[in-house]
Amino acid sequence: MATGPDDELVRLLFEFWPRSLRDPKAAVLDSSLQERQIAVYSTIFVLGATQGHFTLTDPPRLLAGNIVAMEDGYQMSAVRTA
């Protein structure tokens, strides 16, 4: 998660994102990053459900994609300057 407006790595990732709308190579990189993030959260959901820590009400991949989207939104708020 972003530490604040001066978090250079997160800011760089957000500044890179519009390029992925126009550049196919950048789009592949962006999609790859998103898929890796989804895979991490999905694995956590499957493992947690398998171990009985919680019950999933939706498919793990759907839940993971939503977590990634929320994470991006929260980070955008953290790096945005007034």
For each residue, the residues with C-beta under 8 A, 3 or more apart:
1: 10 71 74 75 78
2: 7 10 11 74 75 78 79
3: 6 7 78
4: 7 78 79
5: 11 78 79 80 81
6: 3
7: 2 3 4 10 11 78 79
8: 11 12
9: 12 13
10: 1 2 7 13 14 75 78 79
11: 2 5 7 8 14 15 79
12: 8 9 15 16
13: 9 10 16 17 33
14: 10 11 17 75 76 79
15: 11 12 18
16: 12 13 19 20 26 30
17: 13 14 20 21 30
18: 15 21 22
19: 16 22 23 26
20: 16 17 23 26 27 29 30 31
21: 17 18 27
22: 18 19 26
23: 19 20 26 27
24: 27 28
25: 28 29
26: 16 19 20 22 23 29 30
27: 20 21 23 24 30 31
28: 24 25 31 32
29: 20 25 26 32 33
30: 16 17 20 26 27 33 34
31: 20 27 28 34 35
32: 28 29 35 36
33: 13 29 30 36 37
34: 30 31 37 38 68
35: 31 32 38 39
36: 32 33 39 40
37: 33 34 40 41 64 68 71
38: 34 35 41 42 61 64 65 68
39: 35 36 42 43 64
40: 36 37 43 44 64
41: 37 38 44 45 60 63 64 67 68
42: 38 39 45 46 60 61 63 64
43: 39 40 46 47
44: 40 41 47 48
45: 41 42 48 49 56 60 63 64
46: 42 43 49 50 60
47: 43 44 50 51
48: 44 45 51 53 54
49: 45 46 52 53 54 55 56 60
50: 46 47
51: 47 48
52: 49
53: 48 49
54: 48 49
55: 49
56: 45 49 59 60 63
57:
58: 62 63
59: 56 62 63
60: 41 42 45 46 49 56 63 64
61: 38 42 64 65
62: 58 59 65 66
63: 41 42 45 56 58 59 60 66 67
64: 37 38 39 40 41 42 45 60 61 67 68
65: 38 61 62 68 69
66: 62 63 69 70
67: 41 63 64 70 71
68: 34 37 38 41 64 65 71 72
69: 65 66 72 73
70: 66 67 73 74
71: 1 37 67 68 74 75
72: 68 69 75 76
73: 69 70 76 77
74: 1 2 70 71 77 78
75: 1 2 10 14 71 72 78 79
76: 14 72 73 79 80
77: 73 74 80
78: 1 2 3 4 5 7 10 74 75
79: 2 4 5 7 10 11 14 75 76
80: 5 76 77
81: 5
82:
